């Protein structure tokens, strides 16, 4: 159960509080350290999947922990951005609510024997969120560039992808959950 891939996923969850604590200190140095920790945590998402597939150690625990670790990391950082005044609350609320709805639908689908696989827009949303978070987290001008503005623009793109992919999950769930009863 606690294979290497799952330990790497757990590491992502354990790095999250470090990122949040570093953001409390604000300042350019703390933001840079928080960004580096966030990048390391984000890279573990790719590493744990690679290890699990390479070693053929995909487990039910891993299937549960991996998306949970992603949501814990990204949602925690976005909520912290609201507390710091670095991101609009309504954007973060929509993104977090989308994550809760999709997670809930997936749990119900599993109970009904339906698999709701991540679509390309959901994967694009995750990548876009990570890319948006980095410049927002750097926050301060970087080599004369307003990286925070760039991150904010990318966060709105991530928001659009979140809403669209969330709609796709809902549509797929209701199509699949109604199919057995002849209502599809």
OpenMM code with the backbone's topology and positions (N, CA, C; nanometers):
from openmm import Vec3, app, unit

residues = "UNK UNK UNK UNK UNK UNK UNK UNK UNK UNK UNK UNK UNK UNK UNK UNK UNK UNK UNK UNK UNK UNK UNK UNK UNK UNK UNK UNK UNK UNK UNK UNK UNK UNK UNK UNK UNK UNK UNK UNK UNK UNK UNK UNK UNK UNK UNK UNK UNK UNK UNK UNK UNK UNK UNK UNK UNK UNK UNK UNK UNK UNK UNK UNK UNK UNK UNK UNK UNK UNK UNK UNK UNK UNK UNK UNK UNK UNK UNK UNK UNK UNK UNK UNK UNK UNK UNK UNK UNK UNK UNK UNK UNK UNK UNK UNK UNK UNK UNK UNK UNK UNK UNK UNK UNK UNK UNK UNK UNK UNK UNK UNK UNK UNK UNK UNK UNK UNK UNK UNK UNK UNK UNK UNK UNK UNK UNK UNK UNK UNK UNK UNK UNK UNK UNK UNK UNK UNK UNK UNK UNK UNK UNK UNK UNK UNK UNK UNK UNK UNK UNK UNK UNK UNK UNK UNK UNK UNK UNK UNK UNK UNK UNK UNK UNK UNK UNK UNK UNK UNK UNK UNK UNK UNK UNK UNK UNK UNK UNK UNK UNK UNK UNK UNK".split()
positions = [
    Vec3(0.0831, -0.1192, 0.0000),
    Vec3(0.0000, 0.0000, 0.0000),
    Vec3(0.0879, 0.1261, 0.0000),
    Vec3(0.1901, 0.1314, 0.0843),
    Vec3(0.2766, 0.2494, 0.0891),
    Vec3(0.3984, 0.2283, 0.0008),
    Vec3(0.3706, 0.2131, -0.1295),
    Vec3(0.4790, 0.1968, -0.2256),
    Vec3(0.5424, 0.3327, -0.2554),
    Vec3(0.6462, 0.3317, -0.3378),
    Vec3(0.7205, 0.4546, -0.3670),
    Vec3(0.6305, 0.5620, -0.4281),
    Vec3(0.5449, 0.5243, -0.5215),
    Vec3(0.4571, 0.6230, -0.5860),
    Vec3(0.3658, 0.6898, -0.4836),
    Vec3(0.3086, 0.6119, -0.3923),
    Vec3(0.2197, 0.6695, -0.2904),
    Vec3(0.2964, 0.7563, -0.1915),
    Vec3(0.4194, 0.7205, -0.1625),
    Vec3(0.5026, 0.8032, -0.0738),
    Vec3(0.5343, 0.9372, -0.1398),
    Vec3(0.5577, 0.9357, -0.2705),
    Vec3(0.5837, 1.0606, -0.3438),
    Vec3(0.4587, 1.1482, -0.3425),
    Vec3(0.3430, 1.0866, -0.3592),
    Vec3(0.2169, 1.1615, -0.3526),
    Vec3(0.1992, 1.2226, -0.2143),
    Vec3(0.2282, 1.1445, -0.1105),
    Vec3(0.2174, 1.1952, 0.0264),
    Vec3(0.3130, 1.3125, 0.0480),
    Vec3(0.4307, 1.3048, -0.0125),
    Vec3(0.5272, 1.4150, -0.0027),
    Vec3(0.4656, 1.5452, -0.0553),
    Vec3(0.3894, 1.5367, -0.1654),
    Vec3(0.3230, 1.6549, -0.2214),
    Vec3(0.2298, 1.7179, -0.1182),
    Vec3(0.1572, 1.6339, -0.0458),
    Vec3(0.0671, 1.6860, 0.0571),
    Vec3(0.1455, 1.7478, 0.1727),
    Vec3(0.2591, 1.6895, 0.2058),
    Vec3(0.3393, 1.7396, 0.3174),
    Vec3(0.4125, 1.8697, 0.2832),
    Vec3(0.4398, 1.8927, 0.1561),
    Vec3(0.5040, 2.0173, 0.1137),
    Vec3(0.4055, 2.1344, 0.1195),
    Vec3(0.2770, 2.1060, 0.1064),
    Vec3(0.1754, 2.2117, 0.1033),
    Vec3(0.1827, 2.3063, 0.2236),
    Vec3(0.1879, 2.2568, 0.3476),
    Vec3(0.1973, 2.3514, 0.4600),
    Vec3(0.3235, 2.4382, 0.4555),
    Vec3(0.4327, 2.3829, 0.4061),
    Vec3(0.5559, 2.4608, 0.3923),
    Vec3(0.5337, 2.5787, 0.2981),
    Vec3(0.4689, 2.5537, 0.1851),
    Vec3(0.4404, 2.6604, 0.0889),
    Vec3(0.3546, 2.7685, 0.1549),
    Vec3(0.2520, 2.7264, 0.2264),
    Vec3(0.1608, 2.8219, 0.2911),
    Vec3(0.2346, 2.9050, 0.3961),
    Vec3(0.3157, 2.8412, 0.4786),
    Vec3(0.3910, 2.9130, 0.5815),
    Vec3(0.4857, 3.0140, 0.5176),
    Vec3(0.5539, 2.9752, 0.4115),
    Vec3(0.6454, 3.0673, 0.3442),
    Vec3(0.5706, 3.1887, 0.2885),
    Vec3(0.4493, 3.1680, 0.2406),
    Vec3(0.3708, 3.2793, 0.1874),
    Vec3(0.3304, 3.3784, 0.2963),
    Vec3(0.3184, 3.3325, 0.4192),
    Vec3(0.2853, 3.4236, 0.5301),
    Vec3(0.3909, 3.5320, 0.5476),
    Vec3(0.5150, 3.4985, 0.5139),
    Vec3(0.6237, 3.5950, 0.5315),
    Vec3(0.6302, 3.6969, 0.4191),
    Vec3(0.5528, 3.6723, 0.3119),
    Vec3(0.5529, 3.7587, 0.1941),
    Vec3(0.6973, 3.7911, 0.1559),
    Vec3(0.7290, 3.9075, 0.1154),
    Vec3(0.8654, 3.9441, 0.0771),
    Vec3(0.9186, 3.8614, -0.0394),
    Vec3(1.0067, 3.9201, -0.1189),
    Vec3(1.0597, 3.8518, -0.2373),
    Vec3(1.1296, 3.7190, -0.2072),
    Vec3(1.2100, 3.7134, -0.1026),
    Vec3(1.2831, 3.5895, -0.0721),
    Vec3(1.1874, 3.4775, -0.0322),
    Vec3(1.0917, 3.5087, 0.0549),
    Vec3(0.9943, 3.4079, 0.0983),
    Vec3(0.9095, 3.3605, -0.0192),
    Vec3(0.8716, 3.4539, -0.1071),
    Vec3(0.7916, 3.4167, -0.2246),
    Vec3(0.8709, 3.3259, -0.3187),
    Vec3(0.9976, 3.3552, -0.3344),
    Vec3(1.0817, 3.2709, -0.4205),
    Vec3(1.0944, 3.1308, -0.3614),
    Vec3(1.1171, 3.1208, -0.2306),
    Vec3(1.1259, 2.9893, -0.1659),
    Vec3(0.9926, 2.9146, -0.1745),
    Vec3(0.8821, 2.9853, -0.1540),
    Vec3(0.7501, 2.9232, -0.1648),
    Vec3(0.7272, 2.8719, -0.3073),
    Vec3(0.7696, 2.9515, -0.4052),
    Vec3(0.7535, 2.9120, -0.5453),
    Vec3(0.8351, 2.7875, -0.5759),
    Vec3(0.9576, 2.7831, -0.5280),
    Vec3(1.0424, 2.6646, -0.5512),
    Vec3(0.9810, 2.5408, -0.4862),
    Vec3(0.9302, 2.5554, -0.3635),
    Vec3(0.8658, 2.4428, -0.2953),
    Vec3(0.7408, 2.3991, -0.3724),
    Vec3(0.6641, 2.4961, -0.4225),
    Vec3(0.5441, 2.4642, -0.5006),
    Vec3(0.5803, 2.3899, -0.6291),
    Vec3(0.6857, 2.4335, -0.6956),
    Vec3(0.7288, 2.3667, -0.8190),
    Vec3(0.7704, 2.2233, -0.7893),
    Vec3(0.8464, 2.2035, -0.6813),
    Vec3(0.8853, 2.0674, -0.6424),
    Vec3(0.7614, 1.9827, -0.6158),
    Vec3(0.6667, 2.0373, -0.5405),
    Vec3(0.5431, 1.9647, -0.5113),
    Vec3(0.4675, 1.9318, -0.6400),
    Vec3(0.4607, 2.0280, -0.7309),
    Vec3(0.3899, 2.0061, -0.8583),
    Vec3(0.4580, 1.8984, -0.9418),
    Vec3(0.5893, 1.8961, -0.9404),
    Vec3(0.6629, 1.7946, -1.0168),
    Vec3(0.6401, 1.6538, -0.9619),
    Vec3(0.6123, 1.6441, -0.8313),
    Vec3(0.5862, 1.5111, -0.7760),
    Vec3(0.4600, 1.4497, -0.8359),
    Vec3(0.3713, 1.5320, -0.8879),
    Vec3(0.2511, 1.4797, -0.9536),
    Vec3(0.2892, 1.3970, -1.0757),
    Vec3(0.3835, 1.4460, -1.1526),
    Vec3(0.4293, 1.3717, -1.2700),
    Vec3(0.5126, 1.2519, -1.2267),
    Vec3(0.5994, 1.2711, -1.1280),
    Vec3(0.6913, 1.1647, -1.0842),
    Vec3(0.6144, 1.0464, -1.0264),
    Vec3(0.5154, 1.0722, -0.9408),
    Vec3(0.4443, 0.9594, -0.8809),
    Vec3(0.3695, 0.8775, -0.9860),
    Vec3(0.3119, 0.9457, -1.0835),
    Vec3(0.2441, 0.8739, -1.1917),
    Vec3(0.3404, 0.7923, -1.2758),
    Vec3(0.4559, 0.8508, -1.3050),
    Vec3(0.5580, 0.7800, -1.3827),
    Vec3(0.6059, 0.6548, -1.3082),
    Vec3(0.6356, 0.6695, -1.1800),
    Vec3(0.6826, 0.5566, -1.0995),
    Vec3(0.5753, 0.4481, -1.0920),
    Vec3(0.4513, 0.4882, -1.0670),
    Vec3(0.3424, 0.3898, -1.0550),
    Vec3(0.3252, 0.3102, -1.1845),
    Vec3(0.3320, 0.3786, -1.2988),
    Vec3(0.3158, 0.3077, -1.4263),
    Vec3(0.4383, 0.2227, -1.4584),
    Vec3(0.5573, 0.2780, -1.4361),
    Vec3(0.6805, 0.2053, -1.4678),
    Vec3(0.6948, 0.0788, -1.3836),
    Vec3(0.6637, 0.0904, -1.2553),
    Vec3(0.6777, -0.0224, -1.1631),
    Vec3(0.5507, -0.1078, -1.1570),
    Vec3(0.4480, -0.0670, -1.2318),
    Vec3(0.3196, -0.1370, -1.2318),
    Vec3(0.2648, -0.1514, -1.0894),
    Vec3(0.2638, -0.0372, -1.0184),
    Vec3(0.2180, -0.0368, -0.8792),
    Vec3(0.1022, 0.0628, -0.8612),
    Vec3(0.0122, 0.0650, -0.9566),
    Vec3(-0.1060, 0.1499, -0.9455),
    Vec3(-0.1980, 0.0855, -0.8422),
    Vec3(-0.2337, 0.1612, -0.7379),
    Vec3(-0.3163, 0.1073, -0.6302),
    Vec3(-0.4422, 0.1922, -0.6121),
    Vec3(-0.5389, 0.1362, -0.5420),
    Vec3(-0.6601, 0.2121, -0.5106),
    Vec3(-0.6260, 0.3321, -0.4234),
    Vec3(-0.5329, 0.3127, -0.3292),
    Vec3(-0.4907, 0.4238, -0.2447),
    Vec3(-0.4283, 0.5342, -0.3296),
    Vec3(-0.3462, 0.4965, -0.4252),
    Vec3(-0.2832, 0.5948, -0.5141),
    Vec3(-0.3852, 0.6685, -0.5986),
    Vec3(-0.4854, 0.5962, -0.6471),
    Vec3(-0.5906, 0.6592, -0.7269),
    Vec3(-0.6709, 0.7596, -0.6450),
    Vec3(-0.6791, 0.7351, -0.5141),
    Vec3(-0.7483, 0.8272, -0.4247),
    Vec3(-0.6571, 0.9438, -0.3848),
    Vec3(-0.5332, 0.9116, -0.3443),
    Vec3(-0.4432, 1.0135, -0.2920),
    Vec3(-0.3952, 1.1130, -0.3972),
    Vec3(-0.3685, 1.0666, -0.5194),
    Vec3(-0.3112, 1.1546, -0.6212),
    Vec3(-0.3990, 1.2758, -0.6508),
    Vec3(-0.5269, 1.2571, -0.6866),
    Vec3(-0.6088, 1.3769, -0.7104),
    Vec3(-0.6341, 1.4565, -0.5826),
    Vec3(-0.6392, 1.3878, -0.4676),
    Vec3(-0.6574, 1.4589, -0.3413),
    Vec3(-0.5375, 1.5494, -0.3138),
    Vec3(-0.4171, 1.4976, -0.3355),
    Vec3(-0.2955, 1.5769, -0.3134),
    Vec3(-0.2930, 1.6990, -0.4044),
    Vec3(-0.3362, 1.6807, -0.5301),
    Vec3(-0.3432, 1.7943, -0.6235),
    Vec3(-0.4376, 1.9016, -0.5708),
    Vec3(-0.5549, 1.8579, -0.5273),
    Vec3(-0.6560, 1.9531, -0.4793),
    Vec3(-0.6095, 2.0222, -0.3513),
    Vec3(-0.5475, 1.9475, -0.2605),
    Vec3(-0.4976, 2.0069, -0.1358),
    Vec3(-0.3941, 2.1137, -0.1676),
    Vec3(-0.2995, 2.0826, -0.2544),
    Vec3(-0.1935, 2.1776, -0.2890),
    Vec3(-0.2510, 2.3016, -0.3574),
    Vec3(-0.3227, 2.2821, -0.4659),
    Vec3(-0.3695, 2.3946, -0.5460),
    Vec3(-0.4744, 2.4774, -0.4722),
    Vec3(-0.5721, 2.4122, -0.4109),
    Vec3(-0.6766, 2.4882, -0.3404),
    Vec3(-0.6199, 2.5634, -0.2208),
    Vec3(-0.5273, 2.5021, -0.1471),
    Vec3(-0.4657, 2.5709, -0.0330),
    Vec3(-0.3936, 2.6972, -0.0765),
    Vec3(-0.3173, 2.6860, -0.1837),
    Vec3(-0.2427, 2.8022, -0.2335),
    Vec3(-0.3384, 2.9104, -0.2827),
    Vec3(-0.4412, 2.8713, -0.3569),
    Vec3(-0.5368, 2.9704, -0.4069),
    Vec3(-0.6097, 3.0405, -0.2926),
    Vec3(-0.6465, 2.9659, -0.1901),
    Vec3(-0.7131, 3.0268, -0.0744),
    Vec3(-0.6170, 3.1233, -0.0046),
    Vec3(-0.4908, 3.0852, 0.0045),
    Vec3(-0.3917, 3.1747, 0.0644),
    Vec3(-0.3777, 3.3018, -0.0180),
    Vec3(-0.3846, 3.2896, -0.1505),
    Vec3(-0.3782, 3.4079, -0.2371),
    Vec3(-0.4922, 3.5052, -0.2053),
    Vec3(-0.6104, 3.4522, -0.1762),
    Vec3(-0.7229, 3.5389, -0.1401),
    Vec3(-0.6916, 3.6102, -0.0086),
    Vec3(-0.6393, 3.5352, 0.0890),
    Vec3(-0.6058, 3.5954, 0.2188),
    Vec3(-0.5020, 3.7065, 0.2039),
    Vec3(-0.4108, 3.6897, 0.1090),
    Vec3(-0.3069, 3.7903, 0.0855),
    Vec3(-0.3545, 3.9037, -0.0054),
    Vec3(-0.4720, 3.8886, -0.0650),
    Vec3(-0.5227, 3.9887, -0.1584),
    Vec3(-0.4598, 3.9776, -0.2965),
    Vec3(-0.4068, 3.8603, -0.3285),
    Vec3(-0.3380, 3.8396, -0.4568),
    Vec3(-0.4266, 3.7780, -0.5642),
    Vec3(-0.5460, 3.7300, -0.5271),
    Vec3(-0.6377, 3.6696, -0.6247),
    Vec3(-0.7802, 3.7045, -0.5830),
    Vec3(-0.8691, 3.7255, -0.6817),
    Vec3(-1.0087, 3.7561, -0.6493),
    Vec3(-1.0770, 3.6370, -0.5820),
    Vec3(-1.1472, 3.6637, -0.4733),
    Vec3(-1.2136, 3.5572, -0.3975),
    Vec3(-1.3116, 3.4792, -0.4854),
    Vec3(-1.3875, 3.5498, -0.5702),
    Vec3(-1.4899, 3.4807, -0.6483),
    Vec3(-1.4283, 3.3793, -0.7447),
    Vec3(-1.3104, 3.4096, -0.7973),
    Vec3(-1.2425, 3.3162, -0.8884),
    Vec3(-1.2038, 3.1901, -0.8123),
    Vec3(-1.1464, 3.2083, -0.6951),
    Vec3(-1.1041, 3.0942, -0.6138),
    Vec3(-1.2250, 3.0138, -0.5676),
    Vec3(-1.3330, 3.0806, -0.5310),
    Vec3(-1.4548, 3.0098, -0.4891),
    Vec3(-1.5070, 2.9219, -0.6021),
    Vec3(-1.5112, 2.9744, -0.7236),
    Vec3(-1.5607, 2.8953, -0.8374),
    Vec3(-1.4700, 2.7747, -0.8610),
    Vec3(-1.3384, 2.7960, -0.8561),
    Vec3(-1.2447, 2.6849, -0.8794),
    Vec3(-1.2583, 2.5788, -0.7704),
    Vec3(-1.2628, 2.6209, -0.6445),
    Vec3(-1.2741, 2.5251, -0.5335),
    Vec3(-1.4083, 2.4519, -0.5397),
    Vec3(-1.5166, 2.5227, -0.5689),
    Vec3(-1.6470, 2.4576, -0.5808),
    Vec3(-1.6480, 2.3566, -0.6944),
    Vec3(-1.5849, 2.3889, -0.8046),
    Vec3(-1.5752, 2.2945, -0.9166),
    Vec3(-1.5049, 2.1677, -0.8710),
    Vec3(-1.3971, 2.1827, -0.7944),
    Vec3(-1.3226, 2.0667, -0.7456),
    Vec3(-1.4103, 1.9813, -0.6539),
    Vec3(-1.4880, 2.0455, -0.5676),
    Vec3(-1.5763, 1.9717, -0.4771),
    Vec3(-1.6863, 1.8979, -0.5543),
    Vec3(-1.7453, 1.9649, -0.6526),
    Vec3(-1.8510, 1.9017, -0.7324),
    Vec3(-1.7963, 1.7813, -0.8093),
    Vec3(-1.6828, 1.7986, -0.8749),
    Vec3(-1.6252, 1.6879, -0.9529),
    Vec3(-1.5865, 1.5720, -0.8616),
    Vec3(-1.5283, 1.6025, -0.7465),
    Vec3(-1.4916, 1.4969, -0.6518),
    Vec3(-1.6162, 1.4221, -0.6041),
    Vec3(-1.7214, 1.4959, -0.5731),
    Vec3(-1.8469, 1.4335, -0.5319),
    Vec3(-1.9072, 1.3462, -0.6409),
    Vec3(-1.9086, 1.3976, -0.7637),
    Vec3(-1.9622, 1.3192, -0.8757),
    Vec3(-1.8811, 1.1924, -0.8986),
    Vec3(-1.7491, 1.2039, -0.8867),
    Vec3(-1.6644, 1.0853, -0.9036),
    Vec3(-1.6948, 0.9813, -0.7968),
    Vec3(-1.7167, 1.0252, -0.6732),
    Vec3(-1.7474, 0.9310, -0.5645),
    Vec3(-1.8813, 0.8599, -0.5906),
    Vec3(-1.9800, 0.9350, -0.6328),
    Vec3(-2.1103, 0.8750, -0.6643),
    Vec3(-2.0966, 0.7808, -0.7834),
    Vec3(-2.0235, 0.8232, -0.8850),
    Vec3(-2.0048, 0.7401, -1.0047),
    Vec3(-1.9383, 0.6075, -0.9699),
    Vec3(-1.8348, 0.6134, -0.8859),
    Vec3(-1.7662, 0.4905, -0.8455),
    Vec3(-1.8638, 0.3968, -0.7754),
    Vec3(-1.9465, 0.4522, -0.6900),
    Vec3(-2.0453, 0.3725, -0.6177),
    Vec3(-2.1429, 0.3054, -0.7144),
    Vec3(-2.1690, 0.3723, -0.8277),
    Vec3(-2.2603, 0.3170, -0.9283),
    Vec3(-2.1878, 0.2370, -1.0360),
    Vec3(-2.0563, 0.2187, -1.0191),
    Vec3(-1.9783, 0.1410, -1.1154),
    Vec3(-1.9450, 0.2165, -1.2428),
    Vec3(-1.9493, 0.3482, -1.2375),
    Vec3(-1.9200, 0.4327, -1.3527),
    Vec3(-1.7827, 0.4956, -1.3337),
    Vec3(-1.7036, 0.4933, -1.4399),
    Vec3(-1.5730, 0.5575, -1.4342),
    Vec3(-1.5810, 0.6919, -1.5056),
    Vec3(-1.5507, 0.7993, -1.4329),
    Vec3(-1.5445, 0.9325, -1.4928),
    Vec3(-1.3969, 0.9690, -1.5073),
    Vec3(-1.3434, 0.9405, -1.6219),
    Vec3(-1.2017, 0.9687, -1.6451),
    Vec3(-1.1810, 1.1182, -1.6677),
    Vec3(-1.0614, 1.1632, -1.6321),
    Vec3(-1.0269, 1.3040, -1.6555),
    Vec3(-1.0199, 1.3282, -1.8059),
    Vec3(-1.0850, 1.4346, -1.8519),
    Vec3(-1.0768, 1.4671, -1.9941),
    Vec3(-0.9600, 1.5620, -2.0175),
    Vec3(-0.9342, 1.5915, -2.1436),
    Vec3(-0.8183, 1.6756, -2.1763),
    Vec3(-0.8339, 1.8166, -2.1184),
    Vec3(-0.9570, 1.8643, -2.1048),
    Vec3(-0.9767, 1.9991, -2.0506),
    Vec3(-0.9483, 2.0024, -1.9000),
    Vec3(-0.9806, 1.8945, -1.8310),
    Vec3(-0.9476, 1.8850, -1.6891),
    Vec3(-0.7965, 1.8827, -1.6676),
    Vec3(-0.7279, 1.8092, -1.7540),
    Vec3(-0.5811, 1.8051, -1.7443),
    Vec3(-0.5204, 1.9403, -1.7811),
    Vec3(-0.5759, 2.0042, -1.8834),
    Vec3(-0.5281, 2.1377, -1.9215),
    Vec3(-0.5526, 2.2373, -1.8085),
    Vec3(-0.6658, 2.2226, -1.7403),
    Vec3(-0.6989, 2.3095, -1.6276),
    Vec3(-0.5940, 2.2985, -1.5183),
    Vec3(-0.5552, 2.1754, -1.4861),
    Vec3(-0.4552, 2.1544, -1.3815),
    Vec3(-0.3215, 2.2164, -1.4198),
    Vec3(-0.2780, 2.1929, -1.5424),
    Vec3(-0.1509, 2.2501, -1.5889),
    Vec3(-0.1583, 2.4025, -1.5881),
    Vec3(-0.2687, 2.4572, -1.6351),
    Vec3(-0.2847, 2.6023, -1.6397),
    Vec3(-0.2863, 2.6619, -1.4986),
    Vec3(-0.3496, 2.5934, -1.4040),
    Vec3(-0.3507, 2.6416, -1.2660),
    Vec3(-0.2082, 2.6467, -1.2108),
    Vec3(-0.1323, 2.5416, -1.2347),
    Vec3(0.0054, 2.5370, -1.1847),
    Vec3(0.0885, 2.6481, -1.2473),
    Vec3(0.0738, 2.6648, -1.3779),
    Vec3(0.1496, 2.7701, -1.4473),
    Vec3(0.1058, 2.9082, -1.3995),
    Vec3(-0.0226, 2.9268, -1.3700),
    Vec3(-0.0725, 3.0560, -1.3217),
    Vec3(-0.0241, 3.0846, -1.1795),
    Vec3(-0.0197, 2.9811, -1.0978),
    Vec3(0.0179, 2.9990, -0.9576),
    Vec3(0.1626, 3.0464, -0.9440),
    Vec3(0.2510, 2.9960, -1.0286),
    Vec3(0.3937, 3.0312, -1.0153),
    Vec3(0.4169, 3.1825, -1.0230),
    Vec3(0.3729, 3.2520, -1.1274),
    Vec3(0.3990, 3.3971, -1.1288),
    Vec3(0.3205, 3.4746, -1.0230),
    Vec3(0.2005, 3.4267, -0.9883),
    Vec3(0.1276, 3.4951, -0.8804),
    Vec3(0.2060, 3.4805, -0.7503),
    Vec3(0.2595, 3.3622, -0.7282),
    Vec3(0.3346, 3.3368, -0.6060),
    Vec3(0.4654, 3.4164, -0.6007),
    Vec3(0.5286, 3.4339, -0.7144),
    Vec3(0.6495, 3.5177, -0.7181),
    Vec3(0.6130, 3.6605, -0.6795),
    Vec3(0.4960, 3.7025, -0.7224),
    Vec3(0.4273, 3.8258, -0.6835),
    Vec3(0.5026, 3.9550, -0.7153),
    Vec3(0.6262, 3.9637, -0.6787),
    Vec3(0.7015, 4.0876, -0.6954),
    Vec3(0.7600, 4.0942, -0.8363),
    Vec3(0.7846, 4.2145, -0.8868),
    Vec3(0.8435, 4.2257, -1.0218),
    Vec3(0.9698, 4.1403, -1.0332),
    Vec3(0.9792, 4.0725, -1.1436),
    Vec3(1.0885, 3.9784, -1.1682),
    Vec3(1.1592, 4.0228, -1.2953),
    Vec3(1.2820, 4.0694, -1.2834),
    Vec3(1.3567, 4.1253, -1.3965),
    Vec3(1.2769, 4.2346, -1.4679),
    Vec3(1.2071, 4.3157, -1.3892),
    Vec3(1.1310, 4.4273, -1.4431),
    Vec3(0.9949, 4.3896, -1.4996),
    Vec3(0.9589, 4.2625, -1.4940),
    Vec3(0.8302, 4.2169, -1.5467),
    Vec3(0.7282, 4.2032, -1.4336),
    Vec3(0.6048, 4.2446, -1.4611),
    Vec3(0.4969, 4.2280, -1.3644),
    Vec3(0.4434, 4.0852, -1.3774),
    Vec3(0.5125, 3.9926, -1.3115),
    Vec3(0.4749, 3.8518, -1.3241),
    Vec3(0.3396, 3.8228, -1.2594),
    Vec3(0.3044, 3.9025, -1.1596),
    Vec3(0.1753, 3.8824, -1.0932),
    Vec3(0.0595, 3.9018, -1.1917),
    Vec3(0.0703, 4.0030, -1.2757),
    Vec3(-0.0330, 4.0283, -1.3764),
    Vec3(-0.0432, 3.9107, -1.4736),
    Vec3(0.0707, 3.8597, -1.5172),
    Vec3(0.0719, 3.7426, -1.6060),
    Vec3(0.0008, 3.6250, -1.5387),
    Vec3(0.0331, 3.5999, -1.4119),
    Vec3(-0.0304, 3.4902, -1.3393),
    Vec3(-0.1804, 3.5089, -1.3256),
    Vec3(-0.2230, 3.6326, -1.3033),
    Vec3(-0.3660, 3.6615, -1.2897),
    Vec3(-0.4396, 3.6328, -1.4207),
    Vec3(-0.3810, 3.6732, -1.5316),
    Vec3(-0.4416, 3.6442, -1.6626),
    Vec3(-0.4525, 3.4934, -1.6827),
    Vec3(-0.3464, 3.4210, -1.6501),
    Vec3(-0.3480, 3.2747, -1.6643),
    Vec3(-0.4485, 3.2099, -1.5682),
    Vec3(-0.4678, 3.2713, -1.4517),
    Vec3(-0.5663, 3.2187, -1.3575),
    Vec3(-0.7070, 3.2284, -1.4157),
    Vec3(-0.7350, 3.3357, -1.4901),
    Vec3(-0.8656, 3.3474, -1.5552),
    Vec3(-0.8821, 3.2426, -1.6658),
    Vec3(-0.7741, 3.2114, -1.7352),
    Vec3(-0.7790, 3.1028, -1.8345),
    Vec3(-0.8069, 2.9704, -1.7628),
    Vec3(-0.7385, 2.9477, -1.6494),
    Vec3(-0.7613, 2.8260, -1.5703),
    Vec3(-0.9057, 2.8205, -1.5208),
    Vec3(-0.9607, 2.9353, -1.4838),
    Vec3(-1.1000, 2.9417, -1.4396),
    Vec3(-1.1938, 2.8966, -1.5520),
    Vec3(-1.1709, 2.9481, -1.6715),
    Vec3(-1.2548, 2.9095, -1.7857),
    Vec3(-1.2441, 2.7589, -1.8117),
    Vec3(-1.1225, 2.7052, -1.8060),
    Vec3(-1.1036, 2.5611, -1.8255),
    Vec3(-1.1689, 2.4809, -1.7129),
    Vec3(-1.1635, 2.5334, -1.5909),
    Vec3(-1.2259, 2.4657, -1.4764),
    Vec3(-1.3767, 2.4566, -1.4956),
    Vec3(-1.4368, 2.5666, -1.5354),
    Vec3(-1.5825, 2.5686, -1.5560),
    Vec3(-1.6208, 2.4747, -1.6706),
    Vec3(-1.5473, 2.4839, -1.7806),
    Vec3(-1.5792, 2.3999, -1.8967),
    Vec3(-1.5609, 2.2516, -1.8653),
    Vec3(-1.4470, 2.2167, -1.8039),
    Vec3(-1.4241, 2.0751, -1.7729),
    Vec3(-1.5216, 2.0269, -1.6651),
    Vec3(-1.5582, 2.1140, -1.5714),
    Vec3(-1.6583, 2.0784, -1.4709),
    Vec3(-1.7929, 2.0488, -1.5352),
    Vec3(-1.8296, 2.1309, -1.6336),
    Vec3(-1.9521, 2.1059, -1.7095),
    Vec3(-1.9441, 1.9699, -1.7782),
    Vec3(-1.8287, 1.9385, -1.8375),
    Vec3(-1.8107, 1.8086, -1.9052),
    Vec3(-1.8283, 1.6924, -1.8072),
    Vec3(-1.7716, 1.7042, -1.6872),
    Vec3(-1.7881, 1.5990, -1.5866),
    Vec3(-1.9347, 1.5806, -1.5517),
    Vec3(-2.0047, 1.6913, -1.5290),
    Vec3(-2.1477, 1.6832, -1.4958),
    Vec3(-2.2255, 1.6179, -1.6084),
    Vec3(-2.2002, 1.6620, -1.7315),
    Vec3(-2.2700, 1.6057, -1.8471),
    Vec3(-2.2424, 1.4556, -1.8587),
    Vec3(-2.1148, 1.4168, -1.8480),
    Vec3(-2.0793, 1.2750, -1.8593),
    Vec3(-2.1411, 1.1927, -1.7464),
    Vec3(-2.1418, 1.2496, -1.6266),
    Vec3(-2.2008, 1.1779, -1.5134),
    Vec3(-2.3489, 1.1515, -1.5381),
    Vec3(-2.4234, 1.2560, -1.5766),
    Vec3(-2.5665, 1.2387, -1.5941),
    Vec3(-2.5996, 1.1523, -1.7156),
    Vec3(-2.5181, 1.1589, -1.8195),
    Vec3(-2.5390, 1.0678, -1.9338),
    Vec3(-2.5190, 0.9232, -1.8924),
    Vec3(-2.4088, 0.8982, -1.8199),
    Vec3(-2.3767, 0.7609, -1.7802),
    Vec3(-2.4678, 0.7089, -1.6703),
    Vec3(-2.5094, 0.7949, -1.5778),
    Vec3(-2.5930, 0.7473, -1.4671),
    Vec3(-2.7370, 0.7227, -1.5137),
    Vec3(-2.7785, 0.7884, -1.6209),
    Vec3(-2.9141, 0.7675, -1.6731),
    Vec3(-2.9190, 0.6579, -1.7784),
    Vec3(-2.8045, 0.6216, -1.8378),
    Vec3(-2.8012, 0.5210, -1.9454),
    Vec3(-2.8597, 0.3874, -1.9040),
    Vec3(-2.8258, 0.3330, -1.7843),
    Vec3(-2.8807, 0.2026, -1.7484),
    Vec3(-3.0325, 0.2014, -1.7335),
    Vec3(-3.0904, 0.3164, -1.7010),
    Vec3(-3.2359, 0.3178, -1.6809),
    Vec3(-3.3108, 0.3530, -1.8099),
    Vec3(-3.2390, 0.3575, -1.9204),
    Vec3(-3.3025, 0.3799, -2.0494),
    Vec3(-3.3384, 0.5255, -2.0785),
    Vec3(-3.2813, 0.6185, -2.0042),
    Vec3(-3.3170, 0.7582, -2.0236),
    Vec3(-3.2083, 0.8350, -2.0967),
    Vec3(-3.1068, 0.7680, -2.1465),
    Vec3(-2.9970, 0.8396, -2.2119),
    Vec3(-3.0352, 0.8852, -2.3498),
] * unit.nanometer
topology = app.Topology()
chain = topology.addChain("A")
for resn in residues:
    res = topology.addResidue(resn, chain)
    for name in ("N", "CA", "C"):
        topology.addAtom(name, app.Element.getBySymbol(name[0]), res)
